[in-house]
Amino acid sequence: MLLLYFITAMNSYFSGVWKDQNFKNLKHSGYQLVDYVNDQKPSSVLDVGCGYNRFKGKIKNLIGIDPYNDAADIKVSLEDYKSPPFDIALCLGSINFGDEETIDHQIDILHGLWRKEAIFRVNPGIPHDWADYGDIVWYPWTLDKIHSIATRYGYWIKKLTYEYTVQGHMRYFFIYSHDTAL
């Protein structure tokens, strides 16, 4: 029953309250990613929690999934999505909700969905104070958590920095890679 309540709250928030007003202003995870991703010439890119699918038509070979937004190529949750792995996975604000067990489960699923790089923007647990978000729980990402995932799966952290939303909220931006020779 609690899971159904959480899903209902998330659907309500992302289907009407949330808007991606930060996208063009983000220093690392906005439109700047288009050239970075395309320069790698990926055969496939998965945008997990794509929202309004802003990268569609800009990043080649991209498929956007999102359980709440009709602009997604496939309206499905990460947990229900089945596919062979993609070269690159984008997780730009989508792996942010729930407790430690939920995040670990989602990372475990993601591990099987990318071959070369997984690019993340995550929230260190700062609620969206500009909106009524009901009972949504933001996971409090930490540098220790980012490093522990890398250690657990044998990833190399290609980049780790931070950026700020237009509201002044800090976000971690990082890239996991399977290639340690970079």
LUMTORDREN-134026 format. One record per atom (N, C-alpha, C): residue number from 1; residue in three letters; atom name; z, x, y. Coordinates in nm, 3 decimals. Layout:
BEGIN
NODE   pos   code   site         w         u         v
NODE   NUM    ala     CA         Z         X         Y
...
***
This chain:
BEGIN
NODE   pos   code   site         w         u         v
NODE     1    met      N     0.000     0.083    -0.120
NODE     1    met     CA     0.000     0.000     0.000
NODE     1    met      C     0.000     0.087     0.126
NODE     2    leu      N     0.077     0.197     0.125
NODE     2    leu     CA     0.082     0.288     0.238
NODE     2    leu      C    -0.055     0.352     0.264
NODE     3    leu      N    -0.125     0.388     0.155
NODE     3    leu     CA    -0.258     0.448     0.168
NODE     3    leu      C    -0.354     0.349     0.233
NODE     4    leu      N    -0.351     0.223     0.193
NODE     4    leu     CA    -0.436     0.121     0.252
NODE     4    leu      C    -0.406     0.105     0.400
NODE     5    tyr      N    -0.280     0.109     0.437
NODE     5    tyr     CA    -0.239     0.098     0.577
NODE     5    tyr      C    -0.294     0.216     0.657
NODE     6    phe      N    -0.284     0.337     0.601
NODE     6    phe     CA    -0.334     0.458     0.667
NODE     6    phe      C    -0.486     0.450     0.685
NODE     7    ile      N    -0.558     0.407     0.582
NODE     7    ile     CA    -0.704     0.394     0.589
NODE     7    ile      C    -0.742     0.291     0.695
NODE     8    thr      N    -0.669     0.181     0.702
NODE     8    thr     CA    -0.695     0.078     0.802
NODE     8    thr      C    -0.673     0.132     0.943
NODE     9    ala      N    -0.565     0.208     0.962
NODE     9    ala     CA    -0.538     0.268     1.093
NODE     9    ala      C    -0.647     0.367     1.132
NODE    10    met      N    -0.691     0.450     1.038
NODE    10    met     CA    -0.797     0.548     1.064
NODE    10    met      C    -0.928     0.476     1.098
NODE    11    asn      N    -0.961     0.373     1.022
NODE    11    asn     CA    -1.084     0.298     1.047
NODE    11    asn      C    -1.081     0.235     1.186
NODE    12    ser      N    -0.970     0.175     1.221
NODE    12    ser     CA    -0.956     0.112     1.352
NODE    12    ser      C    -0.970     0.215     1.464
NODE    13    tyr      N    -0.907     0.330     1.448
NODE    13    tyr     CA    -0.911     0.435     1.550
NODE    13    tyr      C    -1.051     0.493     1.566
NODE    14    phe      N    -1.113     0.531     1.455
NODE    14    phe     CA    -1.242     0.598     1.463
NODE    14    phe      C    -1.360     0.502     1.480
NODE    15    ser      N    -1.338     0.373     1.460
NODE    15    ser     CA    -1.446     0.277     1.480
NODE    15    ser      C    -1.445     0.217     1.620
NODE    16    gly      N    -1.343     0.249     1.698
NODE    16    gly     CA    -1.340     0.186     1.830
NODE    16    gly      C    -1.269     0.265     1.939
NODE    17    val      N    -1.159     0.330     1.907
NODE    17    val     CA    -1.080     0.399     2.009
NODE    17    val      C    -1.135     0.539     2.037
NODE    18    trp      N    -1.159     0.616     1.932
NODE    18    trp     CA    -1.200     0.756     1.946
NODE    18    trp      C    -1.344     0.768     1.996
NODE    19    lys      N    -1.364     0.859     2.088
NODE    19    lys     CA    -1.497     0.896     2.136
NODE    19    lys      C    -1.501     1.049     2.140
NODE    20    asp      N    -1.615     1.107     2.110
NODE    20    asp     CA    -1.624     1.254     2.109
NODE    20    asp      C    -1.660     1.309     2.246
NODE    21    gln      N    -1.577     1.280     2.343
NODE    21    gln     CA    -1.602     1.321     2.480
NODE    21    gln      C    -1.590     1.471     2.502
NODE    22    asn      N    -1.536     1.544     2.408
NODE    22    asn     CA    -1.519     1.689     2.419
NODE    22    asn      C    -1.641     1.769     2.375
NODE    23    phe      N    -1.727     1.709     2.298
NODE    23    phe     CA    -1.827     1.781     2.221
NODE    23    phe      C    -1.907     1.884     2.302
NODE    24    lys      N    -1.962     1.844     2.413
NODE    24    lys     CA    -2.046     1.937     2.489
NODE    24    lys      C    -1.966     2.044     2.563
NODE    25    asn      N    -1.834     2.026     2.574
NODE    25    asn     CA    -1.751     2.121     2.647
NODE    25    asn      C    -1.677     2.221     2.559
NODE    26    leu      N    -1.684     2.205     2.429
NODE    26    leu     CA    -1.610     2.294     2.340
NODE    26    leu      C    -1.678     2.431     2.332
NODE    27    lys      N    -1.599     2.534     2.351
NODE    27    lys     CA    -1.651     2.671     2.363
NODE    27    lys      C    -1.715     2.723     2.234
NODE    28    his      N    -1.660     2.687     2.119
NODE    28    his     CA    -1.708     2.740     1.992
NODE    28    his      C    -1.768     2.633     1.899
NODE    29    ser      N    -1.714     2.513     1.902
NODE    29    ser     CA    -1.753     2.414     1.802
NODE    29    ser      C    -1.843     2.303     1.854
NODE    30    gly      N    -1.891     2.316     1.975
NODE    30    gly     CA    -1.984     2.218     2.028
NODE    30    gly      C    -2.128     2.258     1.998
NODE    31    tyr      N    -2.215     2.231     2.093
NODE    31    tyr     CA    -2.358     2.257     2.071
NODE    31    tyr      C    -2.390     2.406     2.052
NODE    32    gln      N    -2.296     2.495     2.084
NODE    32    gln     CA    -2.317     2.638     2.062
NODE    32    gln      C    -2.340     2.669     1.914
NODE    33    leu      N    -2.292     2.584     1.828
NODE    33    leu     CA    -2.308     2.607     1.684
NODE    33    leu      C    -2.452     2.588     1.636
NODE    34    val      N    -2.532     2.517     1.712
NODE    34    val     CA    -2.669     2.488     1.668
NODE    34    val      C    -2.745     2.618     1.640
NODE    35    asp      N    -2.751     2.707     1.737
NODE    35    asp     CA    -2.824     2.833     1.717
NODE    35    asp      C    -2.759     2.918     1.609
NODE    36    tyr      N    -2.626     2.924     1.610
NODE    36    tyr     CA    -2.555     3.004     1.510
NODE    36    tyr      C    -2.593     2.960     1.368
NODE    37    val      N    -2.587     2.830     1.343
NODE    37    val     CA    -2.616     2.778     1.210
NODE    37    val      C    -2.765     2.794     1.177
NODE    38    asn      N    -2.851     2.755     1.268
NODE    38    asn     CA    -2.995     2.765     1.241
NODE    38    asn      C    -3.041     2.909     1.220
NODE    39    asp      N    -2.980     3.005     1.290
NODE    39    asp     CA    -3.016     3.146     1.273
NODE    39    asp      C    -2.989     3.197     1.130
NODE    40    gln      N    -2.902     3.129     1.057
NODE    40    gln     CA    -2.873     3.168     0.919
NODE    40    gln      C    -2.976     3.111     0.821
NODE    41    lys      N    -3.063     3.026     0.871
NODE    41    lys     CA    -3.168     2.964     0.790
NODE    41    lys      C    -3.113     2.898     0.662
NODE    42    pro      N    -3.014     2.811     0.679
NODE    42    pro     CA    -2.957     2.745     0.561
NODE    42    pro      C    -3.054     2.646     0.498
NODE    43    ser      N    -3.050     2.638     0.367
NODE    43    ser     CA    -3.132     2.538     0.299
NODE    43    ser      C    -3.065     2.401     0.306
NODE    44    ser      N    -2.934     2.399     0.334
NODE    44    ser     CA    -2.862     2.273     0.344
NODE    44    ser      C    -2.732     2.292     0.423
NODE    45    val      N    -2.698     2.190     0.502
NODE    45    val     CA    -2.576     2.191     0.584
NODE    45    val      C    -2.509     2.056     0.569
NODE    46    leu      N    -2.381     2.055     0.543
NODE    46    leu     CA    -2.303     1.932     0.532
NODE    46    leu      C    -2.208     1.924     0.652
NODE    47    asp      N    -2.216     1.816     0.727
NODE    47    asp     CA    -2.125     1.791     0.839
NODE    47    asp      C    -2.024     1.687     0.793
NODE    48    val      N    -1.905     1.732     0.760
NODE    48    val     CA    -1.799     1.647     0.706
NODE    48    val      C    -1.727     1.578     0.822
NODE    49    gly      N    -1.726     1.445     0.821
NODE    49    gly     CA    -1.665     1.372     0.931
NODE    49    gly      C    -1.750     1.386     1.056
NODE    50    cys      N    -1.878     1.365     1.042
NODE    50    cys     CA    -1.976     1.394     1.148
NODE    50    cys      C    -1.961     1.308     1.272
NODE    51    gly      N    -1.881     1.201     1.267
NODE    51    gly     CA    -1.866     1.115     1.383
NODE    51    gly      C    -1.999     1.056     1.425
NODE    52    tyr      N    -2.037     1.079     1.548
NODE    52    tyr     CA    -2.162     1.025     1.601
NODE    52    tyr      C    -2.284     1.107     1.560
NODE    53    asn      N    -2.264     1.204     1.471
NODE    53    asn     CA    -2.374     1.282     1.412
NODE    53    asn      C    -2.453     1.357     1.519
NODE    54    arg      N    -2.379     1.420     1.612
NODE    54    arg     CA    -2.440     1.488     1.727
NODE    54    arg      C    -2.532     1.605     1.689
NODE    55    phe      N    -2.512     1.664     1.571
NODE    55    phe     CA    -2.596     1.776     1.529
NODE    55    phe      C    -2.725     1.732     1.459
NODE    56    lys      N    -2.737     1.605     1.429
NODE    56    lys     CA    -2.856     1.553     1.360
NODE    56    lys      C    -2.979     1.579     1.447
NODE    57    gly      N    -3.082     1.636     1.386
NODE    57    gly     CA    -3.203     1.669     1.459
NODE    57    gly      C    -3.196     1.800     1.535
NODE    58    lys      N    -3.079     1.861     1.538
NODE    58    lys     CA    -3.061     1.990     1.605
NODE    58    lys      C    -3.038     2.102     1.504
NODE    59    ile      N    -2.955     2.074     1.404
NODE    59    ile     CA    -2.933     2.170     1.296
NODE    59    ile      C    -3.023     2.129     1.180
NODE    60    lys      N    -3.102     2.223     1.133
NODE    60    lys     CA    -3.198     2.194     1.026
NODE    60    lys      C    -3.126     2.167     0.895
NODE    61    asn      N    -3.183     2.076     0.817
NODE    61    asn     CA    -3.137     2.046     0.681
NODE    61    asn      C    -2.993     1.995     0.678
NODE    62    leu      N    -2.954     1.919     0.778
NODE    62    leu     CA    -2.818     1.869     0.792
NODE    62    leu      C    -2.804     1.728     0.737
NODE    63    ile      N    -2.695     1.706     0.666
NODE    63    ile     CA    -2.654     1.573     0.620
NODE    63    ile      C    -2.515     1.550     0.677
NODE    64    gly      N    -2.496     1.438     0.746
NODE    64    gly     CA    -2.365     1.404     0.801
NODE    64    gly      C    -2.300     1.294     0.722
NODE    65    ile      N    -2.174     1.318     0.684
NODE    65    ile     CA    -2.097     1.213     0.616
NODE    65    ile      C    -1.976     1.177     0.701
NODE    66    asp      N    -1.940     1.051     0.698
NODE    66    asp     CA    -1.825     1.003     0.773
NODE    66    asp      C    -1.787     0.866     0.717
NODE    67    pro      N    -1.660     0.843     0.689
NODE    67    pro     CA    -1.623     0.714     0.632
NODE    67    pro      C    -1.612     0.601     0.736
NODE    68    tyr      N    -1.612     0.636     0.865
NODE    68    tyr     CA    -1.583     0.536     0.968
NODE    68    tyr      C    -1.696     0.511     1.066
NODE    69    asn      N    -1.794     0.598     1.074
NODE    69    asn     CA    -1.894     0.589     1.180
NODE    69    asn      C    -2.032     0.557     1.122
NODE    70    asp      N    -2.092     0.452     1.175
NODE    70    asp     CA    -2.224     0.408     1.127
NODE    70    asp      C    -2.336     0.507     1.160
NODE    71    ala      N    -2.312     0.604     1.248
NODE    71    ala     CA    -2.413     0.704     1.282
NODE    71    ala      C    -2.429     0.810     1.172
NODE    72    ala      N    -2.338     0.812     1.077
NODE    72    ala     CA    -2.346     0.908     0.967
NODE    72    ala      C    -2.470     0.882     0.882
NODE    73    asp      N    -2.523     0.989     0.823
NODE    73    asp     CA    -2.633     0.971     0.728
NODE    73    asp      C    -2.585     0.895     0.606
NODE    74    ile      N    -2.463     0.927     0.564
NODE    74    ile     CA    -2.401     0.859     0.450
NODE    74    ile      C    -2.259     0.821     0.491
NODE    75    lys      N    -2.229     0.693     0.488
NODE    75    lys     CA    -2.097     0.646     0.528
NODE    75    lys      C    -2.005     0.651     0.406
NODE    76    val      N    -1.934     0.764     0.393
NODE    76    val     CA    -1.851     0.789     0.276
NODE    76    val      C    -1.741     0.888     0.314
NODE    77    ser      N    -1.629     0.879     0.247
NODE    77    ser     CA    -1.521     0.976     0.269
NODE    77    ser      C    -1.549     1.104     0.192
NODE    78    leu      N    -1.487     1.210     0.233
NODE    78    leu     CA    -1.498     1.337     0.161
NODE    78    leu      C    -1.455     1.319     0.016
NODE    79    glu      N    -1.348     1.244    -0.004
NODE    79    glu     CA    -1.294     1.225    -0.138
NODE    79    glu      C    -1.391     1.153    -0.232
NODE    80    asp      N    -1.478     1.070    -0.177
NODE    80    asp     CA    -1.572     0.993    -0.259
NODE    80    asp      C    -1.713     1.052    -0.262
NODE    81    tyr      N    -1.736     1.160    -0.189
NODE    81    tyr     CA    -1.869     1.219    -0.180
NODE    81    tyr      C    -1.893     1.315    -0.296
NODE    82    lys      N    -2.005     1.299    -0.361
NODE    82    lys     CA    -2.043     1.385    -0.474
NODE    82    lys      C    -2.178     1.449    -0.442
NODE    83    ser      N    -2.185     1.581    -0.455
NODE    83    ser     CA    -2.309     1.652    -0.425
NODE    83    ser      C    -2.301     1.794    -0.477
NODE    84    pro      N    -2.416     1.854    -0.506
NODE    84    pro     CA    -2.417     1.999    -0.530
NODE    84    pro      C    -2.375     2.068    -0.399
NODE    85    pro      N    -2.334     2.194    -0.406
NODE    85    pro     CA    -2.288     2.263    -0.285
NODE    85    pro      C    -2.399     2.286    -0.182
NODE    86    phe      N    -2.358     2.289    -0.057
NODE    86    phe     CA    -2.445     2.317     0.057
NODE    86    phe      C    -2.425     2.464     0.097
NODE    87    asp      N    -2.521     2.520     0.168
NODE    87    asp     CA    -2.504     2.656     0.219
NODE    87    asp      C    -2.386     2.663     0.316
NODE    88    ile      N    -2.381     2.566     0.407
NODE    88    ile     CA    -2.280     2.566     0.513
NODE    88    ile      C    -2.216     2.428     0.520
NODE    89    ala      N    -2.084     2.426     0.539
NODE    89    ala     CA    -2.012     2.302     0.565
NODE    89    ala      C    -1.950     2.309     0.704
NODE    90    leu      N    -1.966     2.203     0.780
NODE    90    leu     CA    -1.903     2.191     0.911
NODE    90    leu      C    -1.788     2.092     0.898
NODE    91    cys      N    -1.670     2.133     0.941
NODE    91    cys     CA    -1.551     2.047     0.937
NODE    91    cys      C    -1.486     2.056     1.075
NODE    92    leu      N    -1.544     1.986     1.169
NODE    92    leu     CA    -1.507     2.002     1.309
NODE    92    leu      C    -1.419     1.887     1.356
NODE    93    gly      N    -1.295     1.891     1.311
NODE    93    gly     CA    -1.199     1.789     1.348
NODE    93    gly      C    -1.174     1.687     1.240
NODE    94    ser      N    -1.240     1.701     1.126
NODE    94    ser     CA    -1.227     1.600     1.021
NODE    94    ser      C    -1.114     1.627     0.922
NODE    95    ile      N    -1.075     1.751     0.904
NODE    95    ile     CA    -0.967     1.784     0.809
NODE    95    ile      C    -0.840     1.803     0.891
NODE    96    asn      N    -0.792     1.694     0.946
NODE    96    asn     CA    -0.680     1.697     1.040
NODE    96    asn      C    -0.573     1.592     1.013
NODE    97    phe      N    -0.594     1.507     0.915
NODE    97    phe     CA    -0.511     1.387     0.906
NODE    97    phe      C    -0.437     1.379     0.774
NODE    98    gly      N    -0.307     1.350     0.783
NODE    98    gly     CA    -0.226     1.334     0.664
NODE    98    gly      C    -0.127     1.448     0.647
NODE    99    asp      N    -0.067     1.452     0.529
NODE    99    asp     CA     0.036     1.552     0.501
NODE    99    asp      C    -0.025     1.674     0.432
NODE   100    glu      N     0.061     1.768     0.396
NODE   100    glu     CA     0.017     1.893     0.331
NODE   100    glu      C    -0.061     1.866     0.203
NODE   101    glu      N    -0.016     1.772     0.124
NODE   101    glu     CA    -0.083     1.739    -0.002
NODE   101    glu      C    -0.225     1.687     0.024
NODE   102    thr      N    -0.241     1.603     0.125
NODE   102    thr     CA    -0.373     1.549     0.160
NODE   102    thr      C    -0.467     1.661     0.204
NODE   103    ile      N    -0.419     1.748     0.292
NODE   103    ile     CA    -0.502     1.858     0.340
NODE   103    ile      C    -0.540     1.950     0.225
NODE   104    asp      N    -0.445     1.985     0.141
NODE   104    asp     CA    -0.475     2.073     0.027
NODE   104    asp      C    -0.578     2.010    -0.067
NODE   105    his      N    -0.568     1.880    -0.088
NODE   105    his     CA    -0.664     1.809    -0.173
NODE   105    his      C    -0.803     1.813    -0.110
NODE   106    gln      N    -0.812     1.790     0.020
NODE   106    gln     CA    -0.942     1.793     0.088
NODE   106    gln      C    -1.002     1.934     0.086
NODE   107    ile      N    -0.920     2.035     0.105
NODE   107    ile     CA    -0.970     2.173     0.099
NODE   107    ile      C    -1.021     2.204    -0.042
NODE   108    asp      N    -0.951     2.155    -0.142
NODE   108    asp     CA    -0.994     2.175    -0.280
NODE   108    asp      C    -1.132     2.111    -0.305
NODE   109    ile      N    -1.153     1.992    -0.252
NODE   109    ile     CA    -1.283     1.925    -0.264
NODE   109    ile      C    -1.389     2.006    -0.190
NODE   110    leu      N    -1.358     2.046    -0.068
NODE   110    leu     CA    -1.453     2.124     0.012
NODE   110    leu      C    -1.493     2.254    -0.057
NODE   111    his      N    -1.400     2.315    -0.125
NODE   111    his     CA    -1.428     2.442    -0.194
NODE   111    his      C    -1.552     2.431    -0.283
NODE   112    gly      N    -1.572     2.317    -0.341
NODE   112    gly     CA    -1.688     2.297    -0.428
NODE   112    gly      C    -1.813     2.249    -0.356
NODE   113    leu      N    -1.805     2.234    -0.224
NODE   113    leu     CA    -1.918     2.178    -0.150
NODE   113    leu      C    -1.991     2.279    -0.061
NODE   114    trp      N    -1.948     2.406    -0.060
NODE   114    trp     CA    -2.020     2.504     0.022
NODE   114    trp      C    -2.032     2.638    -0.049
NODE   115    arg      N    -2.142     2.710    -0.017
NODE   115    arg     CA    -2.172     2.838    -0.082
NODE   115    arg      C    -2.152     2.958     0.009
NODE   116    lys      N    -2.187     2.946     0.136
NODE   116    lys     CA    -2.188     3.062     0.225
NODE   116    lys      C    -2.077     3.059     0.328
NODE   117    glu      N    -2.071     2.952     0.406
NODE   117    glu     CA    -1.969     2.943     0.511
NODE   117    glu      C    -1.918     2.800     0.526
NODE   118    ala      N    -1.791     2.792     0.566
NODE   118    ala     CA    -1.731     2.665     0.607
NODE   118    ala      C    -1.675     2.689     0.748
NODE   119    ile      N    -1.719     2.607     0.841
NODE   119    ile     CA    -1.684     2.624     0.982
NODE   119    ile      C    -1.591     2.510     1.022
NODE   120    phe      N    -1.475     2.547     1.076
NODE   120    phe     CA    -1.369     2.450     1.106
NODE   120    phe      C    -1.328     2.450     1.253
NODE   121    arg      N    -1.292     2.332     1.300
NODE   121    arg     CA    -1.210     2.315     1.421
NODE   121    arg      C    -1.096     2.225     1.376
NODE   122    val      N    -0.973     2.271     1.397
NODE   122    val     CA    -0.857     2.192     1.352
NODE   122    val      C    -0.755     2.180     1.464
NODE   123    asn      N    -0.676     2.078     1.451
NODE   123    asn     CA    -0.574     2.042     1.548
NODE   123    asn      C    -0.438     2.091     1.497
NODE   124    pro      N    -0.362     2.164     1.578
NODE   124    pro     CA    -0.230     2.207     1.533
NODE   124    pro      C    -0.124     2.097     1.544
NODE   125    gly      N    -0.165     1.973     1.522
NODE   125    gly     CA    -0.070     1.861     1.517
NODE   125    gly      C    -0.047     1.792     1.650
NODE   126    ile      N    -0.136     1.811     1.747
NODE   126    ile     CA    -0.120     1.750     1.879
NODE   126    ile      C    -0.182     1.610     1.878
NODE   127    pro      N    -0.100     1.506     1.895
NODE   127    pro     CA    -0.156     1.370     1.900
NODE   127    pro      C    -0.249     1.353     2.019
NODE   128    his      N    -0.342     1.262     2.008
NODE   128    his     CA    -0.432     1.231     2.119
NODE   128    his      C    -0.355     1.144     2.217
NODE   129    asp      N    -0.298     1.205     2.320
NODE   129    asp     CA    -0.213     1.131     2.413
NODE   129    asp      C    -0.293     1.043     2.509
NODE   130    trp      N    -0.425     1.052     2.504
NODE   130    trp     CA    -0.509     0.970     2.591
NODE   130    trp      C    -0.547     0.837     2.525
NODE   131    ala      N    -0.497     0.814     2.403
NODE   131    ala     CA    -0.535     0.691     2.333
NODE   131    ala      C    -0.419     0.640     2.249
NODE   132    asp      N    -0.419     0.510     2.225
NODE   132    asp     CA    -0.323     0.451     2.133
NODE   132    asp      C    -0.379     0.471     1.993
NODE   133    tyr      N    -0.314     0.554     1.915
NODE   133    tyr     CA    -0.367     0.588     1.783
NODE   133    tyr      C    -0.284     0.530     1.670
NODE   134    gly      N    -0.192     0.443     1.703
NODE   134    gly     CA    -0.114     0.376     1.598
NODE   134    gly      C    -0.036     0.474     1.514
NODE   135    asp      N    -0.049     0.462     1.383
NODE   135    asp     CA     0.031     0.542     1.290
NODE   135    asp      C    -0.046     0.657     1.226
NODE   136    ile      N    -0.148     0.708     1.293
NODE   136    ile     CA    -0.223     0.820     1.240
NODE   136    ile      C    -0.137     0.946     1.250
NODE   137    val      N    -0.135     1.024     1.142
NODE   137    val     CA    -0.057     1.148     1.137
NODE   137    val      C    -0.152     1.266     1.148
NODE   138    trp      N    -0.133     1.347     1.253
NODE   138    trp     CA    -0.212     1.470     1.268
NODE   138    trp      C    -0.140     1.581     1.193
NODE   139    tyr      N    -0.214     1.646     1.105
NODE   139    tyr     CA    -0.156     1.757     1.030
NODE   139    tyr      C    -0.133     1.875     1.125
NODE   140    pro      N    -0.017     1.940     1.120
NODE   140    pro     CA     0.012     2.052     1.211
NODE   140    pro      C    -0.043     2.186     1.159
NODE   141    trp      N    -0.173     2.208     1.177
NODE   141    trp     CA    -0.234     2.333     1.133
NODE   141    trp      C    -0.166     2.453     1.199
NODE   142    thr      N    -0.151     2.561     1.122
NODE   142    thr     CA    -0.094     2.686     1.172
NODE   142    thr      C    -0.183     2.802     1.130
NODE   143    leu      N    -0.163     2.915     1.193
NODE   143    leu     CA    -0.234     3.036     1.151
NODE   143    leu      C    -0.197     3.073     1.008
NODE   144    asp      N    -0.071     3.053     0.972
NODE   144    asp     CA    -0.028     3.082     0.834
NODE   144    asp      C    -0.104     2.995     0.733
NODE   145    lys      N    -0.125     2.868     0.766
NODE   145    lys     CA    -0.198     2.778     0.676
NODE   145    lys      C    -0.343     2.823     0.662
NODE   146    ile      N    -0.407     2.860     0.772
NODE   146    ile     CA    -0.545     2.907     0.769
NODE   146    ile      C    -0.557     3.030     0.679
NODE   147    his      N    -0.463     3.124     0.695
NODE   147    his     CA    -0.465     3.246     0.613
NODE   147    his      C    -0.430     3.218     0.467
NODE   148    ser      N    -0.338     3.126     0.441
NODE   148    ser     CA    -0.300     3.098     0.302
NODE   148    ser      C    -0.416     3.034     0.225
NODE   149    ile      N    -0.496     2.951     0.292
NODE   149    ile     CA    -0.614     2.892     0.227
NODE   149    ile      C    -0.713     3.003     0.194
NODE   150    ala      N    -0.734     3.094     0.288
NODE   150    ala     CA    -0.826     3.207     0.263
NODE   150    ala      C    -0.780     3.288     0.143
NODE   151    thr      N    -0.653     3.315     0.135
NODE   151    thr     CA    -0.598     3.392     0.023
NODE   151    thr      C    -0.613     3.315    -0.108
NODE   152    arg      N    -0.577     3.189    -0.106
NODE   152    arg     CA    -0.582     3.107    -0.228
NODE   152    arg      C    -0.722     3.102    -0.289
NODE   153    tyr      N    -0.825     3.089    -0.205
NODE   153    tyr     CA    -0.961     3.073    -0.255
NODE   153    tyr      C    -1.045     3.201    -0.250
NODE   154    gly      N    -0.987     3.308    -0.199
NODE   154    gly     CA    -1.061     3.434    -0.190
NODE   154    gly      C    -1.166     3.434    -0.080
NODE   155    tyr      N    -1.142     3.358     0.027
NODE   155    tyr     CA    -1.234     3.354     0.139
NODE   155    tyr      C    -1.208     3.472     0.232
NODE   156    trp      N    -1.310     3.511     0.303
NODE   156    trp     CA    -1.297     3.605     0.412
NODE   156    trp      C    -1.298     3.523     0.541
NODE   157    ile      N    -1.210     3.552     0.633
NODE   157    ile     CA    -1.210     3.482     0.762
NODE   157    ile      C    -1.302     3.561     0.855
NODE   158    lys      N    -1.419     3.507     0.875
NODE   158    lys     CA    -1.522     3.574     0.954
NODE   158    lys      C    -1.489     3.568     1.103
NODE   159    lys      N    -1.429     3.457     1.144
NODE   159    lys     CA    -1.392     3.439     1.285
NODE   159    lys      C    -1.270     3.350     1.290
NODE   160    leu      N    -1.178     3.381     1.381
NODE   160    leu     CA    -1.060     3.298     1.403
NODE   160    leu      C    -1.023     3.310     1.551
NODE   161    thr      N    -1.033     3.199     1.620
NODE   161    thr     CA    -1.003     3.197     1.763
NODE   161    thr      C    -0.951     3.057     1.798
NODE   162    tyr      N    -0.945     3.026     1.924
NODE   162    tyr     CA    -0.904     2.893     1.966
NODE   162    tyr      C    -0.994     2.847     2.080
NODE   163    glu      N    -0.990     2.718     2.104
NODE   163    glu     CA    -1.062     2.658     2.216
NODE   163    glu      C    -0.979     2.541     2.266
NODE   164    tyr      N    -1.017     2.487     2.380
NODE   164    tyr     CA    -0.941     2.377     2.440
NODE   164    tyr      C    -1.028     2.255     2.461
NODE   165    thr      N    -0.969     2.139     2.440
NODE   165    thr     CA    -1.036     2.012     2.468
NODE   165    thr      C    -1.036     1.990     2.620
NODE   166    val      N    -1.109     1.889     2.665
NODE   166    val     CA    -1.109     1.857     2.808
NODE   166    val      C    -0.971     1.812     2.856
NODE   167    gln      N    -0.887     1.767     2.762
NODE   167    gln     CA    -0.751     1.728     2.798
NODE   167    gln      C    -0.656     1.849     2.802
NODE   168    gly      N    -0.708     1.967     2.768
NODE   168    gly     CA    -0.625     2.088     2.769
NODE   168    gly      C    -0.552     2.115     2.639
NODE   169    his      N    -0.586     2.045     2.532
NODE   169    his     CA    -0.521     2.065     2.403
NODE   169    his      C    -0.588     2.176     2.324
NODE   170    met      N    -0.508     2.267     2.272
NODE   170    met     CA    -0.560     2.379     2.195
NODE   170    met      C    -0.603     2.335     2.057
NODE   171    arg      N    -0.713     2.394     2.008
NODE   171    arg     CA    -0.762     2.375     1.872
NODE   171    arg      C    -0.793     2.512     1.814
NODE   172    tyr      N    -0.769     2.528     1.683
NODE   172    tyr     CA    -0.812     2.650     1.614
NODE   172    tyr      C    -0.956     2.633     1.571
NODE   173    phe      N    -1.035     2.738     1.589
NODE   173    phe     CA    -1.172     2.743     1.541
NODE   173    phe      C    -1.181     2.862     1.447
NODE   174    phe      N    -1.233     2.839     1.325
NODE   174    phe     CA    -1.244     2.950     1.231
NODE   174    phe      C    -1.359     2.928     1.136
NODE   175    ile      N    -1.404     3.039     1.080
NODE   175    ile     CA    -1.513     3.037     0.983
NODE   175    ile      C    -1.468     3.108     0.857
NODE   176    tyr      N    -1.471     3.037     0.746
NODE   176    tyr     CA    -1.448     3.098     0.614
NODE   176    tyr      C    -1.584     3.140     0.558
NODE   177    ser      N    -1.585     3.252     0.490
NODE   177    ser     CA    -1.707     3.300     0.427
NODE   177    ser      C    -1.676     3.347     0.286
NODE   178    his      N    -1.774     3.333     0.198
NODE   178    his     CA    -1.763     3.390     0.064
NODE   178    his      C    -1.810     3.535     0.061
NODE   179    asp      N    -1.880     3.577     0.167
NODE   179    asp     CA    -1.939     3.711     0.172
NODE   179    asp      C    -1.843     3.806     0.243
NODE   180    thr      N    -1.777     3.891     0.169
NODE   180    thr     CA    -1.683     3.987     0.227
NODE   180    thr      C    -1.754     4.112     0.279
NODE   181    ala      N    -1.885     4.122     0.258
NODE   181    ala     CA    -1.960     4.240     0.300
NODE   181    ala      C    -2.010     4.228     0.444
NODE   182    leu      N    -1.979     4.118     0.511
NODE   182    leu     CA    -2.029     4.098     0.647
NODE   182    leu      C    -1.964     4.192     0.745
***
